[in-house]
């Protein structure tokens, strides 16, 4: 039995977000952290919420925009289920977030990550391969099971954000890193699956050895950018990477390493 708003409004909201909206544990943790910043958020006045907002001005626009989105999700839930009649964030404007091109893990760094840097650490090598060749998110890589993979058709059925399943074809290069089929969890070679947080921390520490400014998510950016630069259909890329909007696809429509190198050679 979940919590009720009268007992614990934050717990009731999080229960609903997980059960009815299939939000990930990462998103639930983010909701909890933001709501904890405002004492009794269900009863907070507009002045109290705006005072909180002013206290966040020192943060980056992206962080502030994310926090405001989390808070508005809570108040939409509260209004939908008649827990309060108004939205105390209604006078707040999300900050403009700088539109930056995706930063990718470069080819030489990617090769090091699949070579010398993962020597003796096959679970991390499989993780890096899943991010770089299949564009999986860290939670998707951590949870991938051999029962999700059809080896004959070389397709993995990946459950992504919102528990939505999508087909992800596996290249021969990627399968070479994943095989043999051990049954059970792919990354752990059939052993006890790693938690998303544990695997994410280990993968990011490793990546920073090759590229200090990059993270696991930049492997996904690399895969998407290269696919688009080599002529893949944007609609197919959207399905492959599990995005809900074509706008996200367009953000990754930048040229890859080879094309930039050709231009540089022409200019020289």
N, C-alpha and C positions, 0 to 999 in steps of 0.2 A: 504494500500500500504506500503510495507516494505521499509526500508532505502536502499540506493544504496551505493556501496563501495566508490564512489566519495564523497558522503555526510558524511557517517559515516561507515567506514569499520567494526568496531566492532559490531555495531548494525546490519549491513547486515549479518555478519557471524552468530550472535546469532539468527536472524530471520530464517536463513536457517537451523541451527542446531535444532531449535524447530519444524519448519514446515516440513522439509524434512527428518530429522534424528530422530525425536521424542525424543529428549533429555529431561531429566527431569529438573525441575526448579532448583534442587540442582546442576546438572551439568552445567546448564547455568550460575548460580551464580558463580561457580568455574571458568569457562571460563572468565567471566567478570573480576573477581578479578585478575587473572593472567595477562590478556592482559592490565589491567590498570597500571601494573608495568613498562611497556615499552612505552615511548612516541611515538605516531604515529607508532604502530607496523607494519602496512602494508608497510611503507617506511623504516623501521629500517635496518641498515646495519648489516653484519655479526659481525663486531667488537662491535656494540652496543648490539647485542643479547648476545654475549659472555661475555661482561662486566656485563650485567644483571645476567648471569649464575654464574659468579664468586661471585656476591653479595649474592647468595643464599647458599653458602657453609656451613653457620652456621646452616642450617636447617637439619632436619632428612632426611635420604636417601629416605624414603617413600614420604615425602612431596615434595622433589625435583623431584623425578621421576614423581609424579602426575602433577607438574607444567610444566615440560618439555612435557609431553603427551598432556596437554591442549594447549600449544603453538604450538606444531606440528600439532594438529588438525586444528588450524587456518591457518597455512601455507599450509597444504594440500588443504584446501578449496580455498585459494588464488591462488594456482597453478592450481587447477582444473578448475577454472572459469577465468583464464587468467588475474588475478589481479597483479601477479608478477611472474617472470619466475624461481626464485630460492627459495631454502629453507635455510634461514640464520642459522638454527639450525643443519645443516648437519654435523658439526664437533663436536657436543656435544654428549657425551655418557651418557645414564641414569645410575645413581648410582645403585650398587647392593643393593637390599633390603633384609634385614635379614628375613629368612624363619622361622617364629615362629608358634608354634602350636596354634590353636584357643583357646582362653580363654573363658570358659563357665560360665554361672551363675549356681552355685551349687544347688543341690536339696533342701537343707534347706532354702537357700535364695529365691529360686523360690516359695517355699511353703509360706514363709513370705510375699512375694509380692502378692500372691493371697489370703492372709488371713489378718493378722492384719494391714499391711501397706496400704492396699486399702480399709479398713473399711470406709464406707461412701463415697467412691469415685468409684462408679461402672464403670464410663467411663474408669478409669485407670485400673481397674481390667479386663475389657474386652480387653483393649489394651495389657496388659501383657499376657493374655491368648492367644491372637492371635499370639503374638511373640513366646511364649514358646511352644505352642501345634501345631501351624500351620506354624511356621517359617516365618511369614509375615514380610516384611520390614515395617518401620514406615509409609512410605507414602502409602503402600498398606493397612495397618490397618486403617489409617485415612480416606481413601476413600471408604472402603468396605461398600456396600449398601445391604440391605436385598433382593433387586431385583437380586443381584448377587449370591444368595444362593438358591440352590435346596434342601429344607428340606427333601424331600422324599428320595433322594439319598445321602443326607448329603455331598454335594459337593459345595464349593465356587469357583466361576470363578473369578480369581484374575488377574487384569491387572498390570503387573510389569514393569521392565525396558524396554524402547523402545516400550511401549504400547502393549507388547506381553501378550496375555491372556493364563493362564494355569489353569487346574483343581486342586483344593486343597481339598482332602477329610477332613471332620471335624469329629474328634473323639467325642464319647458321652460326655467325660469329658469337651471338649471345648464347645460343644453345651450347656451344663449346665450353663456355664458362659455367653453365648450370649443370650439365650432365656429369655423372650418371644420375638417373632417376632413383633417388633413395627412398621415395615415398615420404609423406609428411611435409614438414616445412622446407621450402626450397633453400633459403639463406642458411638455415641451420643444418642442412643436409640430413633432414629427418630427425634431428635432435629437438630439444626444447626450444620453441620459438623465442626470439629476442623481443623484449618490449620495444615499442616504437621509440620511446625516449632513450633507452640504452643504445639501440642501434643507431639512432640519429646522432647522438653525441659521439659515438665511436667513428662514424662515417665522416662527420664534420671535422673532427680532430685530424683524421687522416688526410682529408682534402686540403686542409690548411697547411699541411707539410709541402704540398705541391704548389698551391696557389693561396696565399694567406688571405686574400680578399674574397675568396669564393666559398660556396657552401654546397650541400648535396642538391639543393633545388636548382643550382646552376648547371647541373648535369642534364636536368629536364629541359632547361632553356636551350642548351646546346643541341639536344636532339630535335627539338621543335624548330629551331632556327635553321638547322642544316636541312631538315626535311623540306621546309618551305623554299629555301634557296635553291634546292635541286628540282623544283617543279612539282612537288606534291600538291594535290588539291587541298585548298583551305578547308573545305567541308570534311574531307577525309582526315585531315590533321586534327580537326576539332573532335572527331569521334575517337581517334587513336589516343589522344591525350586526355579525354574526358572533360572537356571544357563545355560549359553551358552556353557560351556566347561567342559569336563570330568576332566580336570586338577584341576578345582575348587573343584570338588567332592572329589578328592584324598586328597586334603588339609584337609578335614574334617574327613577323615577315621582314626580316633583315637578312642581308647576304652573309654567307658563311666564310670560313677561312680561305678556301680555294679561290672564290670569286674576288675577295679583297686582294689576295696575293697577285692575281692576274692583273688587276687594275694597277697595283703598285709597280709591277714589271713594265707595263705599258708606259706609265709616266716616266720611269727611269730611262 
